[in-house]
Amino acid sequence: MAPPKFMGLSGRPLSLAVSTVCTTGFMLFGYDQGVMSGIISATPFNNVFTATKDSSTMRGFVTAIYEIGCLAGAMTILAFGDLLGRRKAIIIGGVVMILGVIIQVTSQPNSNPLAQFIIGRIIMGVGNGINTSTIPTYQAECSKTSNRGLLICIEGGIIAFGSCLAYWLDYGASFGGPDLTWRFPIAFQVIFALIMAIPMIFLPESPRWLLTHGRQGDAERVIAGLRGYELDSPETAWERDIIIDSIRASGGEGQKSTPIKHLFTNGKTQHFRRMIIGSSSQLMQQIGGCNAVIYYFPILFTDSIGETHERALLFGGVNMIVYAIFATTSWFIIERVGRRKLYLWGTAGQGLSMLLTCACLIPGTKNAAKGAAVGLFTYIASFATSWLPLPWLYPAEINPIKTRAKANAVSTCTNWLFNFLVVMVTPIMIDRIGWGTYLFFAIINFCFVPFLWFYYPETARRSLEEIDIIFAKGYVENISYVKAAKELPLLTTEQIEEHAIKYGLIETAAHAAVRRAGGAEVEVSADEKVARTSGSDVI
């Protein structure tokens, strides 16, 4: 019997289709991060939206209000994500973003254009908030352990390619007519939204979400389809049963939506601690200064370094090429180096780069300011390698299945809340305290190190169910969770069940695995070992 098909695909091609759609969603996210950088200070834009001319506060507000929409979208997933499911949420997010784009590009000079533009940015932000809260969870729940980190890192890294495309499109459009300068770069986002939303109609739902909602038959079809298994194969049964055990261990069986209060529980599952760890990564990503550089690179070059607007746009495009190139490095090292080391290396690089930028701006000379430009380039290289992808990967894998959707939404809410704060105040900080802006971000980055060292356990090459065991081990043995992760060896499917029983995540082996014996299906007792083919993997 052939594996089940979705969109005419199964196995690796189907997994690739899922990853392509998820990656497109983050390409759109990156594009929208970069698109306003070349528009907000462009003369044709300022002539239509006159309040943005020569006003750092209004420029910050128009740019940052998008983050408020993103926060609202993330909060929508926090409230309704478990009920909607991953597929529907991504489709809705894409449609809402298209609506927001249409509202923005139809703004006219004689009809209160600024209010319309702001409303459009908020609505588009809502769609992006929905997508960024959902896509990493969907990808994590559809991926194999062996490539989960890589796939979500590719999503995070592709943000840089989106920003790079936006910068160069802004630069090219700046040589066209007044409308082309700002309307075309904003309208271009519709292409990404369509590529993301339309295929999702035909792609499968997350198998973990389906099992949480008691749809076992549908979940088996998805597992078999994604892995290329036959529907009634023992591999399909094993993966289904491991997920069911995980749902039971976290107390999520029979609950279609996890109550908010469950985010604040600890015990063996450590829901609250895991939510805080995931959210803190998004907090540190934002207050480390990334969007101060990404959103305002041309303004930093004109106001801090003294370049013309045209040259600042050109340097911004070059910076985005550096950004995109270094974003790909995490794809090759994420599983080898691990999450902790990459976090620590990236933090050191970011802090030193901000310190260099600050030191070179203090003399106030043009020659010294060239060193500040180097600092901004090395900052974006360090960020792209580490802090760009990791805060999207870590919350999606660190949280247990019961609270994953809501906890990931909380971490995304944290991202957008502090994204708004940084984007709003950066132009004002540059205007008021100049080089002190970069000193502030340098100090903030160095403050990250102790938190990363003491509280962030390594999750590389672990299945999502193994990560549950790390926290149960730390709690039961009363040791740090970083130490628990170091001591726990990589586990096979059978060992995951044994350790789940050992640490009290499940009372007994709750499921009966299925195997083929002489061509007929037989039930196997929970205590009996069932051999698993070496090529299969835990979801």
C-alpha positions as CSV (number, residue, x, y, z in Angstrom):
1,M,0.0,0.0,0.0
2,A,1.4,3.4,-1.0
3,P,1.8,6.2,1.7
4,P,-1.1,8.7,1.9
5,K,-0.7,11.8,-0.3
6,F,-1.4,15.5,0.3
7,M,-1.2,17.8,-2.7
8,G,-0.1,14.7,-4.6
9,L,3.0,14.4,-2.5
10,S,4.3,12.1,0.3
11,G,7.5,11.5,2.2
12,R,10.4,13.8,1.5
13,P,8.6,15.9,-1.3
14,L,5.7,16.5,1.1
15,S,8.0,17.5,3.9
16,L,9.8,19.8,1.5
17,A,6.5,21.4,0.5
18,V,5.7,22.1,4.1
19,S,9.1,23.6,4.7
20,T,8.8,25.8,1.5
21,V,5.5,27.3,2.7
22,C,6.9,27.9,6.2
23,T,10.0,29.5,4.8
24,T,8.0,31.8,2.5
25,G,6.1,33.0,5.6
26,F,9.3,34.1,7.2
27,M,10.6,35.5,3.9
28,L,7.6,37.8,4.0
29,F,8.3,38.6,7.6
30,G,11.9,39.6,6.7
31,Y,10.8,41.6,3.7
32,D,8.4,43.6,5.8
33,Q,11.1,44.2,8.4
34,G,13.3,45.8,5.8
35,V,10.9,47.5,3.4
36,M,10.2,50.6,5.5
37,S,13.9,51.4,6.0
38,G,14.3,52.9,2.5
39,I,10.8,54.3,2.4
40,I,10.4,56.2,5.7
41,S,13.0,58.9,4.8
42,A,12.3,59.0,1.0
43,T,11.1,62.4,-0.2
44,P,8.1,61.1,-2.2
45,F,6.8,59.2,0.8
46,N,7.3,62.3,3.1
47,N,5.5,64.4,0.6
48,V,2.4,62.2,0.8
49,F,2.7,61.6,4.6
50,T,3.9,65.1,5.6
51,A,3.9,64.4,9.3
52,T,6.9,62.1,8.8
53,K,9.0,64.8,7.3
54,D,11.8,65.9,9.7
55,S,10.1,64.2,12.7
56,S,12.1,61.3,14.2
57,T,9.2,60.6,16.6
58,M,6.6,60.3,13.8
59,R,8.9,58.2,11.7
60,G,9.4,55.9,14.7
61,F,5.7,55.7,15.3
62,V,4.7,55.0,11.7
63,T,7.4,52.2,11.5
64,A,6.7,50.8,15.0
65,I,2.9,50.7,14.9
66,Y,3.2,47.6,12.7
67,E,4.6,45.8,15.8
68,I,1.4,46.6,17.7
69,G,-0.5,44.8,15.0
70,C,1.9,41.9,15.2
71,L,1.4,41.8,19.0
72,A,-2.4,41.7,18.5
73,G,-1.9,38.8,16.0
74,A,0.2,36.9,18.4
75,M,-2.4,37.4,21.2
76,T,-5.0,36.1,18.8
77,I,-3.1,32.9,18.5
78,L,-2.6,32.8,22.3
79,A,-6.4,32.9,22.7
80,F,-7.6,30.9,19.7
81,G,-4.6,29.1,18.3
82,D,-5.4,25.7,19.8
83,L,-8.9,25.8,18.5
84,L,-8.0,27.0,15.0
85,G,-5.2,24.6,14.3
86,R,-1.9,25.4,12.5
87,R,-3.2,25.3,8.9
88,K,-6.2,27.6,9.3
89,A,-4.2,30.1,11.3
90,I,-1.5,30.4,8.6
91,I,-4.2,30.8,5.9
92,I,-6.0,33.5,7.9
93,G,-2.6,35.2,8.5
94,G,-1.9,35.4,4.8
95,V,-5.3,36.8,3.9
96,V,-5.1,39.4,6.6
97,M,-1.7,40.5,5.4
98,I,-3.0,41.0,1.9
99,L,-5.8,43.1,3.2
100,G,-3.3,45.3,5.1
101,V,-1.2,45.8,2.0
102,I,-4.1,46.9,-0.1
103,I,-5.2,49.5,2.5
104,Q,-1.6,50.9,2.6
105,V,-1.0,51.2,-1.1
106,T,-4.3,52.8,-1.9
107,S,-3.6,55.8,0.5
108,Q,-4.1,59.1,-1.4
109,P,-2.7,62.6,-0.6
110,N,-6.1,64.3,-0.2
111,S,-7.9,61.8,2.0
112,N,-6.1,61.7,5.3
113,P,-3.5,59.3,4.0
114,L,-1.5,58.9,7.2
115,A,-4.4,57.5,9.2
116,Q,-5.2,55.0,6.3
117,F,-1.5,54.0,6.1
118,I,-1.3,53.4,9.8
119,I,-4.5,51.3,9.8
120,G,-3.1,49.2,6.9
121,R,0.2,48.7,8.8
122,I,-1.6,47.5,11.9
123,I,-3.8,45.1,9.9
124,M,-0.8,43.7,8.1
125,G,0.9,43.3,11.4
126,V,-2.0,41.3,12.8
127,G,-1.5,38.8,9.9
128,N,2.2,38.6,10.5
129,G,1.8,38.1,14.2
130,I,-0.5,35.2,13.5
131,N,2.0,33.7,11.1
132,T,5.1,34.1,13.2
133,S,3.3,32.6,16.2
134,T,2.1,29.6,14.3
135,I,4.7,28.7,11.6
136,P,7.6,27.6,13.9
137,T,5.2,25.4,15.9
138,Y,3.8,23.9,12.7
139,Q,7.3,23.2,11.3
140,A,8.6,21.7,14.6
141,E,5.6,19.4,14.8
142,C,5.9,18.2,11.3
143,S,9.7,17.7,11.3
144,K,12.0,14.8,12.2
145,T,14.3,15.2,15.1
146,S,17.3,15.0,12.8
147,N,16.4,18.1,10.8
148,R,14.0,20.1,13.0
149,G,16.8,22.5,14.1
150,L,18.0,23.0,10.5
151,L,14.5,23.6,9.1
152,I,13.5,26.2,11.6
153,C,17.0,27.8,11.4
154,I,16.4,28.1,7.6
155,E,13.1,29.9,8.4
156,G,14.9,32.2,10.7
157,G,17.8,32.8,8.3
158,I,15.5,33.5,5.4
159,I,14.3,36.6,7.3
160,A,17.6,38.0,6.2
161,F,17.0,37.3,2.6
162,G,13.6,39.0,2.8
163,S,15.2,42.1,4.3
164,C,17.9,42.0,1.7
165,L,15.4,41.9,-1.1
166,A,13.4,44.7,0.5
167,Y,16.5,47.0,0.8
168,W,17.5,46.5,-2.9
169,L,13.9,46.9,-4.1
170,D,13.7,50.1,-2.2
171,Y,17.0,51.2,-3.7
172,G,15.9,50.4,-7.3
173,A,12.4,52.0,-6.8
174,S,14.0,55.2,-5.5
175,F,15.1,56.0,-9.1
176,G,11.5,55.7,-10.3
177,G,8.5,58.0,-10.1
178,P,7.1,59.2,-6.8
179,D,4.4,56.5,-6.6
180,L,6.8,53.7,-7.6
181,T,9.2,54.8,-4.8
182,W,7.0,53.6,-2.0
183,R,3.8,51.9,-3.4
184,F,5.5,49.2,-5.4
185,P,7.8,47.9,-2.6
186,I,4.9,47.6,-0.2
187,A,2.5,46.0,-2.8
188,F,5.2,43.4,-3.6
189,Q,4.5,41.6,-0.3
190,V,1.2,40.2,-1.8
191,I,3.2,37.7,-3.9
192,F,4.7,36.1,-0.8
193,A,1.4,36.1,1.0
194,L,-0.3,34.2,-1.9
195,I,2.6,31.7,-2.1
196,M,2.2,31.0,1.6
197,A,-1.6,30.9,1.9
198,I,-2.8,29.0,-1.2
199,P,-0.7,25.8,-0.8
200,M,-1.7,25.6,2.9
201,I,-5.3,24.8,1.8
202,F,-3.9,21.4,0.5
203,L,-1.1,20.6,3.0
204,P,-1.7,18.5,6.1
205,E,-2.4,19.7,9.6
206,S,0.1,19.1,12.4
207,P,-0.1,15.4,13.6
208,R,0.3,16.6,17.2
209,W,-2.6,19.0,17.0
210,L,-4.8,16.3,15.4
211,L,-4.0,13.8,18.2
212,T,-4.6,16.5,20.9
213,H,-8.0,16.9,19.4
214,G,-8.7,13.1,19.3
215,R,-8.4,12.8,15.5
216,Q,-6.3,9.7,15.6
217,G,-7.1,8.4,12.1
218,D,-6.3,11.8,10.5
219,A,-3.0,12.0,12.5
220,E,-2.0,8.5,11.3
221,R,-2.5,9.7,7.7
222,V,-0.4,12.8,8.3
223,I,2.4,10.8,10.0
224,A,2.5,8.2,7.2
225,G,2.3,10.9,4.5
226,L,5.1,13.1,6.0
227,R,7.4,10.1,6.6
228,G,6.6,8.1,3.5
229,Y,5.3,5.1,5.6
230,E,2.4,2.8,4.8
231,L,-0.7,3.8,6.8
232,D,-0.8,0.6,8.9
233,S,3.0,0.2,9.3
234,P,4.5,-0.3,12.8
235,E,6.6,2.9,12.3
236,T,3.4,4.9,11.9
237,A,2.0,3.3,15.1
238,W,5.2,3.9,17.1
239,E,5.3,7.6,16.2
240,R,1.6,8.0,16.9
241,D,2.0,6.3,20.3
242,I,5.0,8.3,21.4
243,I,3.1,11.5,20.7
244,I,0.0,10.2,22.6
245,D,2.3,9.4,25.6
246,S,3.7,12.9,25.5
247,I,0.2,14.4,25.4
248,R,-0.9,12.2,28.4
249,A,2.3,13.1,30.3
250,S,1.6,16.8,29.9
251,G,-2.1,16.4,30.9
252,G,-3.4,17.6,27.5
253,E,-5.4,14.5,26.6
254,G,-9.0,15.3,25.6
255,Q,-8.4,19.1,25.8
256,K,-9.0,21.0,22.6
257,S,-7.6,24.2,24.0
258,T,-5.1,24.5,26.9
259,P,-6.3,26.9,29.6
260,I,-4.0,29.9,30.1
261,K,-3.5,28.9,33.8
262,H,-1.6,25.8,32.7
263,L,1.2,28.0,31.4
264,F,2.0,28.9,35.0
265,T,2.4,25.4,36.4
266,N,5.7,23.7,37.2
267,G,6.3,20.2,38.6
268,K,7.8,17.5,36.4
269,T,6.6,19.2,33.2
270,Q,7.9,22.7,34.1
271,H,5.5,24.6,31.9
272,F,6.1,28.0,33.4
273,R,9.9,27.7,33.4
274,R,9.9,26.6,29.8
275,M,7.6,29.4,28.7
276,I,9.9,31.9,30.4
277,I,13.0,30.5,28.8
278,G,11.4,30.6,25.3
279,S,10.0,34.1,25.9
280,S,13.3,35.5,27.3
281,S,15.1,34.5,24.0
282,Q,12.7,36.7,22.1
283,L,13.1,39.5,24.6
284,M,16.9,39.4,24.4
285,Q,16.8,39.3,20.6
286,Q,14.9,42.6,20.5
287,I,16.7,44.6,23.2
288,G,20.0,43.5,21.8
289,G,19.5,46.2,19.2
290,C,18.9,44.1,16.0
291,N,16.0,46.2,14.7
292,A,17.8,49.4,15.6
293,V,20.2,48.4,12.8
294,I,17.8,46.6,10.4
295,Y,14.9,49.2,10.4
296,Y,17.1,52.3,10.6
297,F,20.4,51.4,8.9
298,P,20.0,54.3,6.3
299,I,19.1,56.7,9.1
300,L,22.0,55.6,11.2
301,F,24.3,56.2,8.2
302,T,22.9,59.7,7.5
303,D,22.4,60.9,11.0
304,S,25.3,59.2,12.9
305,I,27.9,58.8,10.1
306,G,27.0,61.7,7.8
307,E,26.3,59.9,4.4
308,T,23.8,61.1,1.8
309,H,20.4,59.3,1.6
310,E,21.4,57.6,-1.7
311,R,24.7,56.3,-0.4
312,A,23.0,55.3,2.9
313,L,20.5,53.2,0.9
314,L,23.4,51.7,-1.1
315,F,25.3,50.8,2.1
316,G,22.1,49.4,3.5
317,G,21.8,47.1,0.6
318,V,25.4,45.9,1.0
319,N,24.8,45.4,4.7
320,M,21.7,43.2,3.9
321,I,23.9,41.1,1.6
322,V,26.3,40.5,4.5
323,Y,23.2,39.8,6.6
324,A,21.9,37.2,4.2
325,I,25.3,35.5,3.7
326,F,25.9,35.1,7.4
327,A,22.3,33.9,8.1
328,T,23.1,30.8,6.1
329,T,26.0,29.8,8.4
330,S,23.7,28.7,11.2
331,W,22.1,26.1,8.7
332,F,25.4,24.2,8.7
333,I,26.4,24.5,12.3
334,I,23.2,24.5,14.4
335,E,23.2,20.8,15.2
336,R,27.0,20.4,15.4
337,V,27.7,23.5,17.6
338,G,24.4,23.4,19.5
339,R,22.1,26.1,20.7
340,R,24.0,27.3,23.8
341,K,27.3,27.9,22.1
342,L,25.7,29.7,19.2
343,Y,23.8,32.0,21.6
344,L,27.0,32.8,23.6
345,W,29.2,33.4,20.5
346,G,26.5,35.6,18.9
347,T,26.1,37.6,22.1
348,A,29.8,38.3,22.4
349,G,30.0,39.4,18.7
350,Q,27.0,41.7,19.0
351,G,28.3,43.3,22.2
352,L,31.8,43.9,20.9
353,S,30.4,45.3,17.6
354,M,28.2,47.8,19.4
355,L,31.2,48.8,21.5
356,L,33.2,49.4,18.4
357,T,30.5,51.5,16.8
358,C,30.2,53.6,20.0
359,A,33.9,54.2,20.3
360,C,34.3,55.3,16.7
361,L,31.5,57.8,16.9
362,I,32.8,59.6,20.1
363,P,35.5,61.6,18.2
364,G,32.9,63.0,15.9
365,T,35.2,62.9,12.8
366,K,34.3,61.4,9.4
367,N,37.3,59.1,9.4
368,A,36.5,57.7,12.8
369,A,32.9,57.3,11.7
370,K,34.0,54.8,9.1
371,G,35.0,52.5,11.9
372,A,31.4,52.8,13.2
373,A,30.2,51.5,9.8
374,V,32.5,48.5,10.3
375,G,30.9,47.9,13.7
376,L,27.4,47.9,12.2
377,F,28.5,45.4,9.6
378,T,30.1,43.0,12.2
379,Y,27.0,43.4,14.4
380,I,24.6,42.3,11.6
381,A,27.0,39.3,10.8
382,S,27.0,38.2,14.4
383,F,23.3,38.6,14.7
384,A,22.5,36.7,11.5
385,T,24.6,33.7,12.6
386,S,22.9,33.3,16.0
387,W,20.2,35.6,17.4
388,L,18.3,35.8,14.1
389,P,17.2,32.1,13.9
390,L,17.6,30.8,17.4
391,P,14.8,32.7,19.2
392,W,12.3,31.2,16.6
393,L,13.7,27.7,17.0
394,Y,14.2,27.5,20.8
395,P,10.6,28.3,22.0
396,A,9.1,26.0,19.4
397,E,11.1,23.0,20.8
398,I,11.6,23.9,24.4
399,N,7.9,24.0,25.3
400,P,5.8,20.7,25.8
401,I,3.0,19.7,23.5
402,K,0.3,20.8,25.9
403,T,1.4,24.4,26.1
404,R,3.5,24.7,22.9
405,A,1.0,26.8,20.9
406,K,0.2,29.2,23.7
407,A,3.7,29.4,25.1
408,N,5.1,30.0,21.6
409,A,2.5,32.8,21.2
410,V,3.6,34.3,24.5
411,S,7.2,34.3,23.2
412,T,6.1,35.9,20.0
413,C,4.0,38.5,21.9
414,T,7.2,39.3,23.8
415,N,9.1,39.7,20.5
416,W,6.6,42.2,19.1
417,L,6.1,44.2,22.3
418,F,9.8,44.9,22.7
419,N,10.3,45.2,18.9
420,F,7.8,48.1,19.1
421,L,9.7,49.6,22.0
422,V,13.1,49.5,20.3
423,V,11.8,50.6,16.9
424,M,9.9,53.5,18.5
425,V,12.7,54.8,20.7
426,T,15.8,54.2,18.4
427,P,15.3,57.4,16.2
428,I,14.8,59.5,19.4
429,M,17.9,57.9,21.1
430,I,20.1,58.6,18.1
431,D,18.7,62.2,18.0
432,R,19.2,62.8,21.7
433,I,22.2,60.8,22.9
434,G,24.1,59.9,19.7
435,W,26.9,57.4,20.3
436,G,25.4,56.6,23.7
437,T,22.7,54.6,21.9
438,Y,25.3,52.0,20.8
439,L,26.9,51.9,24.3
440,F,23.5,51.2,25.7
441,F,23.0,48.2,23.4
442,A,26.6,46.9,24.0
443,I,26.0,46.8,27.8
444,I,22.6,45.1,27.3
445,N,24.2,42.4,25.2
446,F,26.9,41.6,27.8
447,C,24.2,41.2,30.4
448,F,22.8,38.3,28.4
449,V,25.7,36.0,29.1
450,P,24.9,34.8,32.7
451,F,21.3,34.1,31.8
452,L,22.3,32.0,28.8
453,W,25.0,30.1,30.8
454,F,22.9,29.1,33.8
455,Y,19.3,28.7,32.4
456,Y,19.5,27.5,28.8
457,P,19.7,23.7,28.4
458,E,21.1,22.3,25.2
459,T,18.4,20.8,22.9
460,A,20.4,19.9,19.8
461,R,19.6,16.5,18.3
462,R,16.9,15.9,20.8
463,S,13.3,14.8,19.9
464,L,10.6,17.0,21.4
465,E,9.7,14.1,23.7
466,E,13.4,13.9,25.0
467,I,13.2,17.6,25.9
468,D,10.3,16.7,28.2
469,I,12.5,14.2,29.9
470,I,15.3,16.7,30.4
471,F,13.0,18.9,32.5
472,A,11.5,15.9,34.4
473,K,15.0,14.7,35.2
474,G,16.1,18.1,36.5
475,Y,13.0,18.4,38.7
476,V,13.1,14.8,40.1
477,E,16.8,14.8,40.8
478,N,16.8,18.4,41.9
479,I,19.7,19.5,39.6
480,S,19.9,22.3,37.1
481,Y,18.3,21.7,33.8
482,V,21.5,22.6,32.0
483,K,23.2,19.8,33.9
484,A,20.3,17.4,33.3
485,A,20.6,18.0,29.5
486,K,24.4,17.3,29.7
487,E,23.9,14.1,31.6
488,L,21.0,12.6,29.6
489,P,22.3,10.6,26.6
490,L,20.5,10.7,23.3
491,L,17.6,8.3,23.6
492,T,16.0,5.8,21.2
493,T,12.2,5.5,20.9
494,E,12.1,2.6,23.5
495,Q,14.4,4.5,25.9
496,I,12.2,7.6,25.7
497,E,9.3,5.5,27.1
498,E,11.5,3.9,29.8
499,H,12.7,7.3,31.0
500,A,9.2,8.8,30.9
501,I,8.1,6.0,33.3
502,K,11.3,6.4,35.4
503,Y,10.7,10.1,36.0
504,G,6.9,9.8,36.4
505,L,5.8,11.5,33.2
506,I,3.6,8.4,32.6
507,E,2.6,5.8,35.1
508,T,3.0,2.8,32.8
509,A,3.6,2.4,29.1
510,A,0.3,3.8,28.2
511,H,0.0,2.6,24.7
512,A,0.2,-0.8,23.1
513,A,2.5,-0.7,20.1
514,V,1.5,-2.4,16.9
515,R,3.8,-4.8,14.9
516,R,3.5,-7.0,12.0
517,A,3.8,-10.7,12.7
518,G,3.5,-13.0,9.7
519,G,1.5,-10.3,7.8
520,A,-1.1,-9.9,10.5
521,E,-1.5,-7.1,13.0
522,V,-1.1,-8.1,16.7
523,E,-1.4,-6.2,19.9
524,V,1.8,-6.1,22.0
525,S,1.8,-5.6,25.7
526,A,3.3,-2.4,27.1
527,D,6.2,-4.2,28.7
528,E,7.3,-6.0,25.6
529,K,10.0,-4.5,23.5
530,V,9.2,-3.8,19.9
531,A,12.1,-3.5,17.5
532,R,12.1,-0.3,15.4
533,T,13.6,0.0,12.0
534,S,16.8,1.9,12.1
535,G,15.7,4.4,9.4
536,S,12.6,5.8,11.3
537,D,12.6,8.8,13.6
538,V,10.5,10.3,16.4
539,I,8.5,13.3,15.3
